[in-house]
């Protein structure tokens, strides 16, 4: 029976340990980008954990390309935020004390803060110069000769065509990026997934994938709990490669890597904080464009609609996940008991009911989206916003 429902069974502690000793480790793009966001201490702990398994790490070419494309933005995001915080503080203090910008005391204070800030940046090993990047140098050394060749253009186009169908049917991974346009790495997660499968197939290796992505198109989630990789991913991976696939977030990876050793709680706390911040950065795009100000009735209405839109999206995703699970169960029942069995008929009826539930959710979400767009436009016109 176990073979028939393999993807639904989560590995035991012993099986996880065996997988950890044997598997190749693949890290998602966000893991490398977050190294710039961590303090020097947390960054060191993570890099040391990677070095411990340096003979069993591999990087998809898509990850390498995404990392290099996004790296400048992350570096400047951090340095700009630090510099802006200091400048805002100086300006606020100047205004509060009713001093001019050329005031001698203000200039002296500004110079003192700047000196301390530069010392802090050096001590914290904050990267400011793209040509003097200690994080990049560490990664280049660690992954020398361990990066995949990637796919040819024709294969990429083939994956993108498949991705369109997969995203429409909520088949993981990557469908939560469906709102992105194709020039914004819409199919990046799927290309990474395909590269991992190809590597495992060619090298007959189990894979542990480490990601900071918390979206449900990677993780199986039930009642607010994260159980592990999506069932569909485990099934597809085994069918394509005959090998095992498991996932960790960065916190889980570090804890397992350092098991038996003391790891400071502030390192774990920082990893959690960065992952939560990254998740908030990817919040619904409607909310991002709303200007904040006095809570007027129009703003409240927009916020209420955004919350409704998010709720409907979550419900739609839940129904689609249920539909996909029923489809898998139908296939298993057909293999075991035949297509005309009572169990298959019951599942097919359940499938029809869930498809019927999906129709009004899609319609309500579309109506909600239109109303948000109309209110956004009205808001912009009322406040003369570009």
Order of alpha helices (4+ residues) and beta strands (2+ residues): alpha-beta-alpha-alpha-beta-alpha-alpha-alpha-alpha-alpha-beta-beta-beta-alpha-beta-alpha-alpha-alpha-alpha-alpha
